[in-house]
Amino acid sequence: MSVGFSFNQTIGIADTPEPYSTFSIPLIVIGIILGVVSNFYKKSKESN
């Protein structure tokens, strides 16, 4: 997720090339999804 923020021209580094800045939003979304999923599995593993 931090990679997505650093590639985003509005939030992160201003001089990133265009191909990298187009990947910023999908990387942020993937990072959020992975964080939520890993939290879910961590909680279900603790309950067993």
C-alpha positions, 0 to 999 in steps of 0.5 A, spaced: 500 500 500 505 504 501 508 503 494 501 506 491 501 512 495 509 513 493 507 513 486 501 517 486 502 524 484 497 527 488 499 524 495 506 522 494 512 523 489 511 528 484 516 526 479 514 519 478 513 517 471 506 516 468 506 508 467 508 508 475 502 513 477 497 509 473 498 503 477 498 507 484 490 507 485 490 499 484 496 498 488 493 502 494 486 498 493 490 491 493 494 493 499 487 495 503 484 488 501 490 484 503 490 488 510 483 486 511 484 479 509 490 478 513 486 481 519 480 476 518 485 470 518 489 472 524 482 473 528 480 466 525 486 463 527 486 465 534 479 463 535 481 456 534 
